[in-house]
Amino acid sequence: MDIAQAKEKINIIKENIGKVIIGKDDVIEKVLICLIADGHVLLEDLPGTGKTMLAKSLAVSIDSSFSRIQFTPDLLPADITGLNVYNRATEEFNFVPGPVMTNILLADEINRATPRTQSALLEAMQEKQVTIDGVTRSLGTPFFVIATQNPVETAGTFPLPEAELDRFMMQLSLGNLTLEEEIAILKRFENDEPLTELNAAATGDDILEIRGLLNNVRVHDDLIKYIASVCEVTRSDSGTYIGVSPRGAIALLKAAKASALINGRDYVIPDDIKSLIIPVFMHRILFINRKDKNSKEQYLDSLISRVEVPSEEFETR
């Protein structure tokens, strides 16, 4: 598979998901960028906006296994990873896999579980493995976590610690629909369930093959310096407690390469980076005296504007 074929394959997957999720092409594209870049996504939005439907549609579209975990305060780490159960007949312990042993994992309302349970995902998200009773088991490939949380109903929740937030490549929101989009949804779901009629448009192996093409995507040194400079300004500004970590800088670089790839290019341009700074960086920064999302985003925009954007024609260099 070459880059042109990869672009075509990704477009087919996007169109397939679009048969179920209406009016959210930008969010779908960013989710696919995370998938190709070997990252994970945190969806923060109100109930009923299509978060679960998006995760299921993605799993069907790439013909991969899917598991859903409803996070609750009484959920235990073993409920996620699996556990060893004693078999009296054989007098041996048998491993019972948990829902994490899958390709696409939906961690629904992740902030309703205790920090101990939340931490069960850290090794899985970072190393693509879980360790149970001293035995390490590899997860499926690809392995992709889509976690959700409700930004309004916060009673009885446990905010995700910064170390866990940093494991998510992007934080996204499906947002509101236009009147026309909502009418289209009502008509589509009036008598049918589009998800049950959805067919696979690709395979997990296709995703792995596309992911392998990222090594062929070039990033000019000026663009690498631009990413580093944006990260540095978030760490040095007096309006932030904590800026973007090196993991965040690497996440932006990988996401930008994936963005270039799905747009049919073997090189990154400044717009690839600029369009992804907010979703990649917003959840990684602790701001001072800024609580609501809009003020945080505006402040991050002001920080980014201090860094000069490279303007060379990178494709010719």
TAHUFEN-V574171 format. One record per residue. RES is the residue in one letter. SS is DSSP state (H for helix, E for strand, C for the rest). PSI is psi in degrees with one decimal (* if undefined). OMEGA is omega in degrees with one decimal (999 if undefined). Layout:
BEGIN
res: {RES & RES}
ss: {SS & SS}
psi: {PSI & PSI}
omega: {OMEGA & OMEGA}
END
This chain:
BEGIN
res: {M & D & I & A & Q & A & K & E & K & I & N & I & I & K & E & N & I & G & K & V & I & I & G & K & D & D & V & I & E & K & V & L & I & C & L & I & A & D & G & H & V & L & L & E & D & L & P & G & T & G & K & T & M & L & A & K & S & L & A & V & S & I & D & S & S & F & S & R & I & Q & F & T & P & D & L & L & P & A & D & I & T & G & L & N & V & Y & N & R & A & T & E & E & F & N & F & V & P & G & P & V & M & T & N & I & L & L & A & D & E & I & N & R & A & T & P & R & T & Q & S & A & L & L & E & A & M & Q & E & K & Q & V & T & I & D & G & V & T & R & S & L & G & T & P & F & F & V & I & A & T & Q & N & P & V & E & T & A & G & T & F & P & L & P & E & A & E & L & D & R & F & M & M & Q & L & S & L & G & N & L & T & L & E & E & E & I & A & I & L & K & R & F & E & N & D & E & P & L & T & E & L & N & A & A & A & T & G & D & D & I & L & E & I & R & G & L & L & N & N & V & R & V & H & D & D & L & I & K & Y & I & A & S & V & C & E & V & T & R & S & D & S & G & T & Y & I & G & V & S & P & R & G & A & I & A & L & L & K & A & A & K & A & S & A & L & I & N & G & R & D & Y & V & I & P & D & D & I & K & S & L & I & I & P & V & F & M & H & R & I & L & F & I & N & R & K & D & K & N & S & K & E & Q & Y & L & D & S & L & I & S & R & V & E & V & P & S & E & E & F & E & T & R}
ss: {C & C & H & H & H & H & H & H & H & H & H & H & H & H & H & H & H & C & C & C & C & C & C & C & H & H & H & H & H & H & H & H & H & H & H & H & C & C & C & C & E & E & E & E & C & C & C & C & C & C & H & H & H & H & H & H & H & H & H & H & H & C & C & C & C & E & E & E & E & E & C & C & C & C & C & C & C & H & H & H & H & E & E & E & E & E & E & C & C & C & C & E & E & E & E & E & E & C & C & C & C & C & C & E & E & E & E & E & C & H & H & H & C & C & H & H & H & H & C & H & H & H & H & H & H & H & H & C & E & E & E & E & C & C & E & E & E & E & C & C & C & C & C & E & E & E & E & E & E & C & C & C & C & C & C & C & C & C & C & C & C & H & H & H & H & C & C & C & C & E & E & E & C & C & C & C & C & C & H & H & H & H & H & H & H & H & H & H & H & C & C & C & C & H & H & H & H & C & C & C & C & C & C & H & H & H & H & H & H & H & H & H & H & H & H & H & C & E & C & C & H & H & H & H & H & H & H & H & H & H & H & H & H & H & H & H & C & C & C & E & E & E & C & C & C & H & H & H & H & H & H & H & H & H & H & H & H & H & H & H & H & H & C & C & C & C & E & C & C & H & H & H & H & H & C & C & H & H & H & H & H & H & H & H & C & E & E & C & C & C & C & C & H & H & H & H & H & H & H & H & H & H & H & H & C & C & C & C & C & C & C & C & C & H & H & H & C}
psi: {131.3 & -179.2 & -38.0 & -41.3 & -35.9 & -42.5 & -45.0 & -41.4 & -43.2 & -40.4 & -37.4 & -41.7 & -43.6 & -45.3 & -36.2 & -46.2 & -34.7 & -13.2 & -20.8 & -46.8 & 113.6 & 136.9 & 14.8 & 43.1 & -37.9 & -42.8 & -43.0 & -43.3 & -42.4 & -35.1 & -42.0 & -34.0 & -45.0 & -42.5 & -46.4 & -35.7 & 6.1 & 41.5 & -165.4 & 161.0 & 138.1 & 116.6 & 117.0 & 111.2 & 169.9 & 158.3 & 146.8 & 10.2 & -3.8 & 15.9 & -49.4 & -40.9 & -37.1 & -44.5 & -44.5 & -40.1 & -37.8 & -45.5 & -43.6 & -40.1 & -29.4 & 16.0 & 49.3 & 158.8 & 151.1 & 135.8 & 146.6 & 129.7 & 122.2 & 107.0 & 128.9 & 162.8 & -26.1 & 6.2 & 137.0 & 157.4 & -38.7 & -24.9 & -17.8 & -50.1 & -27.2 & 173.4 & 164.5 & 127.6 & 132.8 & 128.4 & 110.3 & -29.4 & -41.5 & -9.5 & 40.3 & 160.4 & 129.3 & 136.7 & 127.0 & 109.2 & 144.2 & 175.5 & -13.6 & -18.1 & 74.8 & -175.4 & -51.7 & 117.2 & 121.8 & 112.0 & 90.5 & 128.7 & 55.7 & -28.2 & 5.2 & -11.4 & 160.6 & 158.4 & -35.3 & -43.0 & -40.0 & -38.4 & -15.8 & -20.0 & -14.2 & -51.4 & -39.9 & -43.1 & -35.0 & -49.6 & -2.8 & 42.4 & 164.1 & 146.1 & 120.4 & 121.2 & 41.0 & -1.6 & 126.2 & 129.5 & 132.5 & 149.3 & 175.9 & 160.9 & 129.6 & 158.4 & 122.4 & 123.6 & 127.9 & 109.0 & 146.6 & 153.1 & 150.9 & 118.9 & -10.5 & -50.4 & 88.7 & -2.7 & 131.0 & 22.3 & 163.4 & 104.4 & 140.5 & 131.2 & 157.4 & -36.6 & -34.2 & -39.3 & -35.9 & -18.2 & -16.0 & 127.6 & -40.5 & 151.5 & 122.2 & 163.7 & 133.1 & -32.1 & -175.2 & 158.9 & 154.9 & 166.3 & -42.4 & -40.2 & -38.8 & -37.0 & -42.4 & -38.2 & -45.9 & -41.3 & -39.3 & -36.5 & 4.0 & -48.7 & -5.7 & 164.0 & 94.1 & -31.4 & -36.9 & -19.8 & -2.0 & 137.8 & 161.3 & 140.1 & -10.3 & -173.4 & 167.8 & -34.3 & -34.8 & -41.9 & -42.0 & -37.6 & -41.5 & -40.9 & -35.7 & -22.4 & -12.7 & -29.6 & -18.5 & -4.1 & 122.8 & 143.9 & 117.8 & 149.5 & -33.5 & -33.3 & -35.8 & -41.2 & -37.3 & -45.0 & -47.1 & -37.5 & -39.3 & -41.4 & -42.2 & -38.5 & -28.8 & -26.8 & -29.7 & -15.4 & 142.1 & -10.8 & 4.4 & 141.1 & -50.9 & 130.6 & -164.0 & 133.0 & 167.3 & -33.0 & -38.0 & -38.7 & -42.3 & -39.0 & -42.1 & -40.7 & -47.0 & -40.2 & -39.6 & -38.7 & -39.8 & -37.4 & -44.0 & -41.8 & -47.5 & -10.8 & 11.0 & 21.7 & 150.1 & 21.7 & 150.0 & 139.8 & 162.8 & -35.1 & -30.1 & -41.5 & -49.0 & -36.7 & -14.1 & -6.1 & -46.9 & -55.1 & -27.2 & -31.6 & -27.5 & -43.0 & -2.6 & -7.0 & 135.7 & 115.6 & 153.8 & 127.6 & 30.2 & 113.4 & -40.9 & 156.5 & -40.7 & -43.4 & -34.7 & -44.4 & -40.7 & -40.3 & -40.5 & -39.2 & -40.4 & -34.8 & -44.2 & -36.7 & -17.1 & -17.9 & 127.9 & 132.1 & 127.6 & 139.4 & 6.5 & 159.6 & 89.2 & -29.0 & -16.4 & 5.3 & *}
omega: {175.8 & -174.3 & 178.5 & 178.0 & 177.6 & 178.0 & -179.9 & 179.6 & 178.9 & 178.4 & 178.1 & 178.5 & 179.2 & 179.6 & -179.9 & 177.7 & 179.5 & 174.8 & 179.9 & -177.7 & -174.5 & 170.7 & -177.4 & -177.0 & -178.5 & 178.8 & 178.7 & 179.9 & -179.4 & 175.3 & 178.7 & 174.6 & 178.3 & -179.4 & -178.9 & -178.5 & 177.6 & 177.2 & 178.7 & -173.7 & 170.7 & 178.5 & 179.0 & -177.5 & -179.6 & 177.2 & 174.4 & -178.0 & 174.8 & -177.7 & 179.9 & 179.8 & 178.9 & -179.8 & -180.0 & -179.8 & 177.9 & -179.0 & 178.9 & -175.3 & 179.4 & 173.5 & -176.3 & -179.2 & -174.8 & 173.7 & 178.7 & 176.1 & 174.5 & -177.1 & 178.8 & -177.7 & -177.9 & 177.8 & -179.0 & 178.1 & -179.5 & 176.8 & 179.4 & -172.6 & -171.5 & -177.1 & 175.9 & -178.0 & -178.0 & 178.3 & -176.4 & -177.6 & -178.2 & -176.6 & 177.7 & 173.9 & 177.3 & 179.9 & 175.5 & -175.8 & 174.2 & -178.0 & 178.6 & 178.8 & -175.0 & 175.4 & 178.8 & -178.2 & 174.6 & 176.3 & -171.1 & -178.7 & -173.7 & -177.4 & 175.8 & 177.8 & -180.0 & 178.2 & 179.1 & -179.7 & 177.0 & -176.0 & 178.7 & -179.7 & -172.7 & -179.9 & -179.4 & -176.9 & -175.4 & -174.4 & -178.6 & 179.5 & 173.1 & 178.8 & -176.8 & -179.1 & 176.6 & -179.9 & -179.1 & 179.9 & 178.7 & 178.7 & 179.2 & 174.9 & -6.4 & 173.3 & -171.1 & 180.0 & 169.0 & 179.3 & 179.3 & 171.1 & -178.8 & -176.0 & -174.6 & -175.3 & -172.1 & 178.8 & 178.8 & 179.3 & 178.6 & -177.7 & -179.9 & 176.9 & -176.7 & -179.0 & 179.2 & 176.7 & -177.3 & 179.2 & 178.2 & -180.0 & -178.9 & 166.9 & -174.5 & 175.5 & 179.0 & 175.3 & -177.0 & 177.8 & 169.2 & 178.5 & -178.8 & -179.9 & 179.8 & 176.0 & 179.4 & 177.5 & -179.6 & 178.8 & -177.0 & -175.9 & -176.1 & -175.6 & -174.5 & 172.7 & -172.9 & -177.2 & -178.8 & -179.5 & -176.3 & 177.5 & 178.6 & 177.3 & -179.7 & 177.4 & 175.5 & 177.6 & 176.1 & 179.8 & 178.6 & 178.7 & 177.2 & 179.2 & 179.3 & 179.9 & -179.4 & 179.1 & -179.5 & -179.2 & -175.7 & 175.5 & -178.7 & -179.0 & 179.3 & 179.2 & 175.1 & 177.1 & 178.7 & 178.0 & -179.4 & -178.6 & 178.0 & 177.8 & -177.8 & -178.3 & 176.8 & -179.8 & -173.7 & -176.1 & -178.0 & -179.2 & 179.5 & 171.3 & -177.3 & 177.5 & -176.0 & -179.3 & 173.5 & 176.1 & 177.8 & 177.9 & 178.6 & 178.9 & 179.3 & 178.8 & -179.7 & -180.0 & 179.2 & 177.4 & 177.5 & 177.7 & 177.3 & -176.9 & -176.9 & 173.2 & 172.2 & -179.4 & 174.9 & 177.6 & 179.5 & 174.3 & -178.6 & -178.4 & 175.8 & -178.1 & -175.0 & -177.3 & -175.0 & -176.3 & -177.1 & -178.6 & -179.2 & -172.0 & -169.8 & -175.3 & -178.3 & -174.7 & 170.6 & -177.3 & 175.7 & 175.3 & 175.6 & -173.9 & -174.2 & -173.1 & -175.8 & -179.1 & 176.8 & -178.3 & 178.4 & -179.4 & 177.2 & 176.0 & -179.9 & 177.2 & -178.5 & -176.5 & 179.0 & -176.6 & -179.5 & 179.7 & 176.6 & -174.4 & -178.9 & 173.9 & -171.2 & -176.5 & -178.3 & -174.5 & 999}
END
